[in-house]
């Protein structure tokens, strides 16, 4: 999102106006605001590449083209981590979205400088939205196609929140192929236009051992599906690796995923050596972002 910020000075040098594409935000007369304007101009100049690096999602989360579906996928899909099923045993202390703060971050391999640029770019977008009186989408994803969703939780009696889980996902809508179209027809009895469906992937899921069996994994799947919905994705795919025990595969099946044997090869596990390929339509409930806030960058 380019943010051309122009500072214009009137002939009497008393009124300063900041404009974006000709729209006047304010007229400043207070001398202490001049340094703020200069700082804002410098920040915008430095952060313009970062702001432009964000992918503009659909303005409204619309119903999927395929019944309740939405898609997004990357051409390169990594296998899921081999950690035990995030949640398989009932527990009286199950967590909800009200307990967890979700933070969408750059991939773990992103350099510190790039992280800083993205952070500054996100803050510029927020400021620009406030000055315009507009509203940003619930989630913005940067270009590059990947992100890390982190879960933070504050234990009762403790002063700070701690990171209890992280999940690697793709954020770019990936193209379909004959195998995906055939899978959709066979599993969901839907006949999409050729190569029209799009997909995104879950790369890995990790929950700290002491927070497993507390519904963190199930909540993460809901949040990831909502993120993919904002990106206008139809289906989410993954490779579930449980070393052949079947427990992780059954857990994903209990959370709406289906086995997709035709996708084994294109997801990098042709003979199942890295796990079982699975697929699920993207779903997001009405009002989801009212009860689940996802902080981005």
C-alpha positions in Angstrom: 0.0 0.0 0.0 1.9 3.1 -1.2 1.7 6.0 1.2 2.8 9.1 -0.6 2.9 11.8 2.1 3.3 15.3 1.0 4.0 18.3 3.2 2.8 21.6 1.8 3.6 25.0 3.2 1.3 28.0 2.7 2.8 31.3 1.5 2.8 32.8 5.0 4.5 29.7 6.4 2.0 29.5 9.2 -0.3 26.6 8.1 1.0 23.1 7.5 -1.1 20.5 5.8 -0.5 16.9 5.3 -2.1 15.3 2.3 -2.4 11.9 0.8 -3.5 11.9 -2.8 -4.9 15.4 -2.4 -6.9 14.6 0.8 -6.2 17.1 3.6 -5.8 15.5 6.9 -5.3 18.5 9.2 -4.1 22.1 9.5 -1.4 22.5 12.1 -0.7 25.9 13.8 1.0 24.7 17.0 4.8 25.0 16.7 5.5 21.8 18.6 3.8 19.8 15.9 6.5 20.7 13.3 9.0 18.2 14.7 6.3 15.6 14.6 5.6 16.2 11.0 9.2 15.9 10.1 9.5 12.6 12.0 6.3 11.4 10.2 7.8 12.3 6.9 11.0 10.5 7.6 9.1 7.4 8.9 7.0 7.3 5.8 10.0 7.6 3.5 11.7 4.8 5.3 8.7 2.6 5.6 7.1 3.0 2.2 8.7 -0.2 0.9 7.4 -2.0 4.0 3.9 -0.7 3.5 3.9 -1.7 -0.1 5.0 -5.1 0.9 1.7 -5.9 2.5 -0.8 -7.9 0.4 -4.1 -6.2 0.0 -6.8 -8.7 1.0 -10.4 -8.7 -0.1 -12.2 -5.7 1.4 -15.0 -7.9 2.7 -14.9 -11.5 3.8 -17.3 -12.9 1.2 -18.9 -16.4 1.1 -16.6 -18.8 -0.7 -17.2 -19.6 -4.3 -17.4 -23.3 -3.3 -20.2 -23.5 -0.7 -18.4 -22.7 2.6 -15.0 -22.7 1.1 -12.0 -20.3 0.7 -8.5 -21.0 -0.6 -4.8 -20.1 -0.5 -1.6 -22.1 -1.1 2.0 -21.8 -1.9 3.8 -23.9 -4.5 6.3 -25.1 -2.0 4.7 -27.0 0.9 6.8 -28.1 3.9 5.9 -31.1 6.0 4.2 -30.7 9.3 6.3 -31.0 12.4 6.3 -34.4 14.1 5.1 -33.2 17.5 2.3 -35.1 19.1 -1.3 -34.1 18.5 -1.8 -30.7 20.0 -5.1 -31.6 21.6 -6.4 -35.2 21.9 -7.5 -35.6 25.5 -10.4 -33.8 27.2 -9.2 -31.4 29.9 -11.2 -29.3 32.3 -8.9 -26.3 31.7 -9.5 -25.9 28.0 -8.6 -22.5 26.7 -10.7 -20.2 24.4 -9.9 -17.3 22.1 -10.7 -15.0 25.0 -7.7 -16.5 26.9 -5.2 -16.3 24.0 -3.6 -13.3 22.2 -2.7 -14.2 18.7 0.2 -12.4 17.0 0.9 -12.7 13.3 4.6 -12.4 12.8 7.2 -12.6 9.9 8.7 -16.1 9.3 11.3 -17.0 11.9 14.2 -16.7 9.4 13.3 -13.0 8.7 16.2 -10.7 9.6 15.9 -8.2 12.5 16.1 -5.2 10.0 13.3 -6.6 7.9 11.2 -7.2 10.9 11.7 -3.6 12.0 10.8 -2.3 8.5 7.6 -4.4 8.5 6.7 -3.3 12.0 7.2 0.4 11.1 5.2 -0.1 7.9 2.3 -1.6 9.8 2.3 1.3 12.2 2.2 3.7 9.3 -0.8 1.9 7.8 -2.6 2.1 11.1 -1.9 5.8 11.5 -2.9 6.5 7.9 -6.2 4.6 8.5 -6.9 6.7 11.7 -6.2 10.0 9.9 -8.5 9.0 7.1 -11.2 7.7 9.4 -11.1 4.4 7.6 -11.0 0.8 8.8 -8.3 -1.7 8.2 -9.0 -5.3 7.5 -8.8 -7.6 10.5 -5.6 -9.1 9.2 -2.9 -7.9 6.8 -0.3 -10.3 5.5 3.0 -9.2 4.0 4.1 -10.3 0.6 6.5 -13.2 0.5 4.0 -15.9 1.1 4.8 -17.0 4.6 4.1 -16.0 8.2 4.2 -17.3 11.8 1.1 -17.3 14.0 2.1 -17.1 17.7 -0.1 -17.8 20.7 0.4 -15.9 24.0 -1.3 -16.7 27.3 -1.2 -15.1 30.7 -1.3 -17.6 33.5 -3.4 -16.5 36.5 -1.2 -14.8 39.1 1.7 -14.0 36.6 2.6 -10.5 35.5 3.3 -11.2 31.8 2.0 -13.2 28.9 4.2 -16.0 27.6 4.4 -17.6 24.1 2.9 -21.0 24.3 2.7 -22.1 20.7 3.7 -21.1 17.1 2.3 -22.2 13.7 3.9 -21.7 10.3 1.5 -20.9 7.5 1.5 -19.7 3.9 -0.4 -16.5 3.2 -0.3 -16.3 -0.6 -3.1 -17.9 -2.7 -1.6 -20.8 -4.6 -2.9 -22.0 -7.9 -4.9 -25.2 -8.3 -4.0 -28.2 -10.4 -5.7 -31.3 -11.7 -5.0 -33.3 -8.5 -6.6 -30.6 -6.4 -9.7 -30.3 -8.6 -10.1 -34.1 -8.5 -9.7 -34.2 -4.8 -12.4 -31.5 -4.3 -14.8 -33.3 -6.5 -14.3 -36.7 -4.8 -14.3 -35.5 -1.2 -16.7 -32.6 -1.2 -18.9 -33.5 -4.3 -18.1 -30.1 -5.8 -17.3 -29.5 -9.4 -15.3 -26.2 -9.6 -14.3 -24.6 -12.8 -10.9 -26.1 -14.0 -8.0 -24.8 -12.0 -10.2 -22.2 -10.3 -9.7 -23.3 -6.7 -6.9 -21.8 -4.6 -5.1 -23.2 -1.6 -2.8 -22.2 1.3 -0.9 -24.5 3.6 0.0 -25.1 7.2 3.7 -25.7 7.3 4.1 -26.7 11.0 2.3 -26.6 14.3 4.1 -26.6 17.7 2.5 -26.3 21.1 4.6 -26.2 24.3 4.3 -29.5 26.1 2.7 -28.1 29.2 -0.1 -26.5 27.2 -1.0 -29.5 25.1 -4.5 -31.0 25.6 -5.9 -27.5 26.3 -7.5 -26.8 22.9 -4.7 -24.6 21.7 -4.3 -26.5 18.5 -8.0 -26.4 17.7 -8.1 -22.7 18.3 -5.1 -22.2 16.0 -6.8 -24.1 13.2 -9.8 -21.7 13.5 -7.5 -18.6 13.5 -5.5 -19.9 10.5 -8.7 -20.6 8.6 -9.9 -17.1 9.3 -6.6 -15.6 8.1 -6.8 -17.7 4.9 -10.4 -16.5 4.5 -9.3 -12.8 4.6 -6.8 -13.7 1.8 -9.6 -15.2 -0.3 -8.4 -18.7 0.0 -10.6 -21.7 -0.6 -8.8 -24.7 1.0 -6.1 -25.2 3.5 -3.7 -28.2 3.0 -1.1 -29.8 5.2 1.0 -33.0 5.7 0.4 -34.7 9.0 3.4 -36.6 10.2 2.7 -38.8 13.3 5.3 -41.5 12.5 2.6 -43.9 11.4 0.6 -44.0 14.6 -2.4 -42.4 13.1 -3.2 -40.3 16.2 -2.4 -36.9 14.6 -4.3 -37.8 11.4 -7.3 -38.7 13.5 -7.0 -35.4 15.4 -7.1 -33.4 12.2 -10.0 -35.4 10.9 -11.8 -34.5 14.1 -11.1 -30.8 13.3 -12.6 -30.9 9.8 -9.7 -32.2 7.6 -9.9 -35.1 5.1 -7.3 -37.4 3.8 -6.2 -36.4 0.3 -4.1 -39.2 -1.2 -3.9 -37.5 -4.6 -2.0 -34.6 -3.0 0.8 -36.7 -1.6 3.2 -36.1 -4.5 2.5 -32.3 -4.9 2.9 -31.8 -1.1 6.3 -33.5 -1.1 5.4 -36.9 0.4 4.8 -39.1 -2.6 4.9 -42.4 -0.8 3.8 -41.1 2.6 7.3 -41.1 4.1 6.8 -37.6 5.5 3.2 -38.1 6.5 -0.4 -38.0 5.2 -1.6 -35.2 3.0 -4.9 -33.6 4.2 -7.3 -30.8 3.1 -10.0 -28.7 4.6 -12.3 -26.0 3.2 -11.6 -22.6 4.7 -14.3 -21.5 7.2 -14.8 -18.3 9.2 -17.9 -17.7 11.4 -19.7 -14.4 11.4 -18.3 -12.2 14.1 -15.2 -14.3 14.5 -12.9 -11.4 14.6 -15.0 -9.8 17.4 -14.1 -12.6 19.8 -10.7 -13.5 18.4 -8.3 -10.6 17.9 -5.2 -11.2 15.8 -2.5 -8.7 16.1 -0.4 -8.3 13.0 3.2 -7.1 13.0 
